[in-house]
Amino acid sequence: MGFADFIYATLTFALQRPMDFIPPVLAFLVALGIVLFTMPPLIRKMRDGGMVGHDVNKRGRPTVAELGGIASLFAFSISLSLVIGIEKLTGDLWEPPFLAAISVFFVASMIGLIDDISNIRQRVKAVAVVFASLPLLLVHFKNAGTGVGTIEIATNAFVALPGGGVIDFTAIPLFYWFILVPIGVTGVANAMNMSAGYNGLESGQIAVVSGGLLVVAALRGTLESVLIFSALCSWLLKEAANRPAAAEVAQRPVPAT
């Protein structure tokens, strides 16, 4: 899917449902603004606090600030929460999917933060990320809208494929929710973490994947996914904000700890 297809999908989504086009743009701009505003001072704060590492991809292995992803995490969460709040005030929006997405990101990010400051074992980290799938399980369990009674766990036990295909797991919903979904969350989180070999590769992959899924969501007309991926795509420009700030403080000495 090329750039022309992306423009076509965006215009189609905007022209068919113009009012639905405003929240994704707002989520993107708010997330981007938060990252651009908070990343430079965060980098300086991390360096002042001794939270630095060596950039093995540059000559001389210069020291660089760590934990810059905190700004992106809060940008995603705050922008999505703000847009959801506005949508709740101006219309009818079911917010659990968005809250589940924020919860998954926070749980997985906190595990990564603990790993950065304490260096936990790989097997422990892989198992701990399983708990990040709990919000997805809770938000997709259905009880026919009554609020009481038996939960119908088979309602959303399926995998949607491109072209309208579906892999149906409604006959074995327990296997889907308690085996496949945790494995999927753990696999994606750890695969993304292990692929972070070169500068910007991790954030770049997130931006590329999120951009592609944003186009798919726009073509399918799913507002929930469009909002989530619009906020995520702002990470692409986060790297541009990170470089000048990093260069600005690159020559500063690291405080002794």
Secondary structure, 3 states (H helix, E strand, C coil): CCHHHHHHHHHHHHHHCHHHHHHHHHHHHHHHHHHHHHHHHHHHHHHHCCCEEECCCCCCCCEEECCCHHHHHHHHHHHHHHHHHHHHHHCCCCCHHHHHHHHHHHHHHHHHHHHHHHCCCHHHHHHHHHHHHHHHHHHHCECCCCCCCCCECCCCCEEECHHHCEEECCCCHHHHHHHHHHHHHHHHHHHHHHCCCCCCHHHHHHHHHHHHHHHHHHHHCCHHHHHHHHHHHCHHHHHHHHHHHHHHHCCCCCCCC
